[in-house]
């Protein structure tokens, strides 16, 4: 979770205050957590300034640690300040990219518009299964099942008439080999026909010579013009503050200005797909 410096100092102070009184009460972290109804892991994160507790969490801890009135008042003052600090809540980092994306998809019944762009690879929503697995690299069997299930959920959402999609595919990503030439050929040709299969989805190519300002350094999604999602290993960043979402809206305007038309994008994608297909045939006969 991203916080202002003042908020992080308050969170650190709160954690230190609780830790001091836990030790003063001669309680282990496990016992103190049990008394407050927490897990030991949760208490550890609170004490180390990693997790923002609720006011109720703090009240439970001050009671279970038998903190004196002055210390209790100070703890409650700190948590009140933290709750009032919007910067403490506006950007959330969630571990487990596959799990968190699946949770976000479950909320899409209320979202009407999705925009996605990635300068390095094909956006998640548009990946074929083989491209997806090649881009992800070695996965455990469990994560492979989760990744393909997530892909199926995205495809089902793209077939939902109440949702609109706008995707930007960078030419530099189209030139980056992810897996074999055959995988790239199938991916490019699949992209070229997205609009035919999904009338509410637009795919436009950002040519290599386009001057995108500011420069896009990582992929992002905007959901219903209110929420930005970034995938950063090993998790997901969710941005909901109006001030923090606004720069991404400006980025989308810049991408729209630079992108090829839908028809030109289809022709470009098909051209790349056929070129990769030719390379795939060459690879086959050379092997």
Secondary structure, 3 states (H helix, E strand, C coil): CCCCHHHHHHHHHHHHHHHHHHHHCCCCHHHHHHHHCCCHHHHHHHHCCCCCCCHHHHHHHHHHCCCCHHHHHHHHHHHHHHHHCHHHCCEEEEECHHHHHHHHHCCHHHCCEEEEEECCCCCHHHCCHHHHHHHHCCCCHHHHHHHHHHHHHHHHHHCCCCCEEEEEEEHHHHCCCCCCHHHHHHHHHHHHCHHHHCCCEEEEEECCCCCCCCCCCCCEEEECCCEEEEEECCEEEEECCHHHHHHHHHHHHHHHHHCCCHHHHHHHHHHHHHHHHHHHHHHHHHC
